[in-house]
Amino acid sequence: MSTTIAPKQRLESIDWLRGFVMILMALDHVRDYFSASGQNPMTDPDVSAALFATRWITHLCAPTFVLLAGVSAGLMARRKSPSELSRFLLTRGIWLIFLEATVITLSWKFNFGNSPGVILQVIWVLGVAMVILAGLIHLPRSAVVWIGIVVVAGSNLLDGLLPAGGFQVPGAFWLSIHRPILWMSGGISVLIAYPILGWSGLMACGYGLAAIFSWETERRQRFLLKLGGGLLALFVVLRWLNLYGDPTPWQSGDSWGRTVINFVNVEKYPPSLLFLAVTIGLAMPLLALVERWRSPFHNAIVTIGRVPLFYYVAHLYLAHLLAMIAGIFQGLPATAWLVTVLTKPEGYGFGLPVVYLVWVGLVLALYPACRWFAQLKAQRKDWWMSYL
């Protein structure tokens, strides 16, 4: 006989997965700020396995976060009319874009200089995807899902038309639909690191996925496990055959370790079909299993997952501040860290053990503030709290 699970517990599983990937995300940003290496782990042919793995595992963060944002919108559709939900998604999307261009850009640079002037990353693309979803939700849910699937599956067809140009390559704004660009507007340079198309399709898929949270436990968990397994199988087959799904074919390396790195090293900017297949393929089984298995840190992770925007902004400012303090101890002036991680001070940095130690310390330091804010959100029912 199938068992049921309380709605609160089902929502806890979503909060747990969101909190889990947010904690992983902090590892990536601490690595940015504290690693001695200036190399890009995804492009350097001499990268160590440990550094590559540290970067690669954090790839789960953005796809899972965007997908769950769509799931949350789908769950909100149960208690809001289409017009109410559309208005909320539109206004929250615009609010997130504004935050990214101001408060969050400042956290990356600690200055208002034009180097670049504005940095648009995951919060920006969440906002854009919400604005798009605000229109899509007036269609039948099945139509929204299929639009999302077609966009995600078909976006790599644009690889030949809009090839990736790199983060510092100037381009017209419309090119940001499928590639990172450096856009000039009114004398201000705008780095658009997260292209629009693939991420918006993924949020639409999440909107449809929300329907499974009204299912009985066993049916939902079987579906999530099959979905994860199917996506991972799709990744392995398409990647092995080099047929489709990523702009860079893999090839054997001079060692089995290098071959593995080449095989799993798929494109995030923009998110290729294979990038989303392997990351969401790993995330879905976690979502299924967390409903039945709880670690000793379950409640703490759920708490962080309930205040994602608060945690995101706070962890960026804290990581940058800690890097500035670390630089002072290494003999650098505080002004040396009034820059982005792309231009961090020469001669600065630490090995991976320090990176992991700072990561754990940062998460532990932020947890009391997250718990306080989560309690505040639970107690306050002001309309504006849903935007934080």
N, C-alpha and C positions, 0 to 999 in steps of 0.2 A: 504494500500500500504506500502511495506517495505521501510524504509528510509536507506540511506547510511551515512557513517561517514568517514570523511577525514582520510587518512593514518596517518597523524601526530597525530590526536586525538586517534586513535587506539593504536599507539605506546605510547602515554601518559598514557593510561590505564595500559600498561605493566610496564612503569617506576613508576607509582603511586603504584602499588601493590608491586613492588620490594622495593621501598622506604619505604612503610608502614611496611613490614616485617623486613627491616633493622633497623628501629626505634625500633620495638619490640625486636629485637635481642640485642640491646644495654641494654634493661631492664634486660635481662637474665645475661649479663656479669657484669652489675653494681651490680646485686644481688650477683653474685659470689664474687665480690670484697668487698662489703660493708655489706652483711648480717652478723649478729652476730652469726647465727646458722651455725654449721658445718655439719648439717644433709643434706642428699640428699633428696629433697622433693619428689622424685619419689619412694623411697624405705623405708623411715622412717614411721613406722606405727602410730606414734604420731604426724605427721606433721599437722600444722594448715591448715584450708581451704584456708586462704589468701595466705600463702606461696606456697601451692600446685598450686593454680590458677595462681600465678605470674610466676611460672615455666612452667605450662602446656600451657598457652596461647602462650608462646614463641616457642612452638613446631611448630607453623606455619612457622617459619622462614626458616630453612634449606630445607624442602621439596619444599616450594614455590620458593625459590632462585634457587634450582637445576632445577626444572621444567621450570622456566622462562629462565634459561640459555639455555636449549634445544629449547625453543620457539625462542629465539634470533638467535640461529644457523639456525633454520628452516626459519626464515625471511631473513637471510643473503643468503640463497640458491637461493633467487630470483635474486640477483645481482652478485653472484659469481658462477663460474663454479665448478663442483664437486671437481676437483683437487685443485682449489684455496681455497675453503672452507675447504677441508681436510687438506691442508697445514697449514691454519690458526688455525684450531682446534688443530692440533698436536703441533704446536709451542707454542700456548697460554696455552695449557694444561701443557706442560713441564715447561713453565715459572711460572705458578701458583704453581706447585709442588715445584719448587725452592724457590719461595717466602715463602711458608708455612714452609719449612724446615729451613729458615734463618731469614728473617725479621719478620715474624709473630711468629715464635717460640720465638724469643728474646722478643717480646712484652708481652708474657705470663710469662716469667721468669725474665727478666731484668738481666740475666747472661748467660754465656755460659757453665755452669756446666752440669754435666751428671745426671740430676735429674727429668725427663729423658733428654737426650741430645737433642732430636728432638721430636716435638709434631706435629702430622699430623691429622688435623680435616677437617672442611668443605671445605676450599680452596684446600686442598690436593685432596679430593674426587671429587671436581669439575674438577680439572686438569686431574685426571685419567679418569673420565667419558668423558671428551672432547677428550682425546687420543683414547678411544674406539669408540666414535662417529665419529671420523675422518675416521675410517675404515667402519663403518656402513653406512655412507651416500652414499656410492657407490651402495648400494642396493636400490630398489624401496622404496619410502617413506612408503608405506603401510607395507612393510616387516619390516622396522625399528620400526614402531609403534607396530606391533605384537610381535616382539622380546622384546620390552620394557614391554609390557603388560604381556607376559609370565614370564619374569624375576621377575617383581614386584609381580605378583600373585603367582608364584611358589617358591619364595625364602624361604618361611617358611618350605618347605619340607626338607630343610637342618638343621632345628633346632635340630633334633635328632642326626644328624651326626656331626655337628659343634656347639655344645652348647656354649652359651655365657660364657666366662671365666673371665670377669671383666677386668677393664682397666689396672691393674697391674700384670696380669697373663702372664708370658712369653709364647711365642709360635712361631712356624715357620712362615715365611712371608706369605706363601700361605694360612694360616688360616685367614688372613685379608680379604679374599673374603667375609666372612660372620660373622665375630666376631671381636671385638676389641682385640688387642694383645699388649704385650710389646715385641718388637723384638730386639734382640741384633745383631749388625753388626759392626765388627771391633772395639769392645770395647765400642761402643756407643749404648746406649739404645734408641730405637725409639718407642714412644707411637703412635700406629695407632688406633685412637678413632673412625674413620668413616670407616666401612667396605665398600668394593668396589661394591658388586653385586647389591644390591637394589637401591643404588643411581644412578648407571650407567643405570639401567633399567628405572628409573624415567626420566633421561635426554633424553633418547630415546623417551619416551612418549611425552615429551615436544616438541621435534623436529617435531613430527607428528601433535601436537596440533597447530602449527604455521599456518597450512592451513586454520583454521577458521577465520584468520584475513584478508582474502580476501572475506569473506562473507558479505552480507548485515547486518546491525546492528541488526534487530529484530531476524533474523535467528541465528546469533552468540550468542546473549544474551539468547535466548531460549535454545540453546545447552549448554551453560555454566551453566545455572540454572538447567537444567536437569542432567547434568554431576555431579554437586555438590550434588544435591538431591539424585541421584543414589548412589554415593559414601557414603554419610551419611547413606542411608538406608542399604547398604551393611555392613557398620560398625556395625549398631545397630543389624541387624539380626545375623551376624556371632558372634558378641561379646556376644549377649544374649544367644545364643545356645552353646557357647564355642566349636564351631565345628572346626574352623581352622582360621589361620591368625595372631596369636600372641602366643609366647611361654609360656605365663603365663595366665592361665584361671582366670577369675574373680570369686569372691565369695561375698556373702552378708557380710556387716560389722555389728558392734554393734549399728550403727545409720544410718539414711538415708544418711547423709552427707558422712560417711565413705564408704557406698555402692556406691555412685556416684563416689567417688574418685577411688575405686577399678575398677569400670566399665570403666572409661575413661583412666585409667592408662595403656597405651600400650607401647610397647618396641620401643625405638629409636635406640638402639645400639645392633644389626643392625636394620634398619627400617622395622618393620613388615608390612604386608599387611594392617592390621587394623590401624596402625599408619599413613600410607600414605593415607588410605581411609578417615580418619576423618580430617586430616590436609588439604589435597587437596580438600576434600569435602567442607570445610569452605572457602577456598581461591577462588574457582571458582565463587561463587556468588558475591564475592567482585569485581572480575575482570569484571563481567557483569554489576554490578550496577554503578561502578565508571565512566563509559562512559556517564551516564546520570545525575549523582549527584555529585556535587562538594562541598567539605567542604571549609571553609575559609583558610585552610592550604594546599589546593590542590597543588598549584604551588611549595610550599616549599617541600612537600613530593615527587613530581615529580623530583625536582632538586636533592634530595638525591638519588633517584632511578637511576639517570643518571650517578652517580659516585660511584657505589657500592664498588669497590675495594679500592678506596681512603678513603671512609667513614669507611670501615671495619678496615683497618690498623690503621687509625687515632684514631678511637674510642677505640681500644684495648690499645694503648699506653696512651691515655688520662685517661682511666678508671684506669689503673694500677698506673699511676702517682698520680692521686687523692687519691687512696687508700694508697699510701705511705705517702702522706701529712696528710691524716686523721690519720694514725697510729702514726705519729710524735706528733699530737695533743693529742693522747691518751697515750703518754708517751713511745712509742716504738721507737727504733732506726731506721733510714732509711733502714739499712741493713736487717731489719726484713721482708721487702717486696721484697727481691731479691729472690723470690720463686714463684711457681705457686699458683693458687687459691686452689689447692688440699692440700696444706700444709701451708695455711695462718696462721699468728701468733696467738698463743693462747691468749685468752682474748681480742681479737680485734673484733670490729664489731658494727653494729647498727641495729635498728629495721626497719621494712618495710617502715614506713613513710619517713625515711631518704633515704632509697634505692630509692624510687620513686622521691624524691626531687632531688637527685643527677642525676638520669636518665634524668629528664627533663632538668636540667642545662647542662648536657653533650651534649644532642642533640642540644640545643639552641646555645651552644658554638661552635659546629662543623659546624652549618649551613652556616655561612659566608664563611668559607673555602670551603665547598662543592659548594656553589654558584660560587665562584671564579674559582674553578677547572672546573665546568661544562661549564662556559663561555669560559675558555681556550680551552677545548676540542671542543667546537662548532666552535671556530675561527681557530684552528690549524688543518690541515689535514695531518700532518705527520703520516706515517704508524705506527710508534711505539706508537702513542697515543691510538690506538685501543687495546693495551695490558695493559692499565692502568685503 
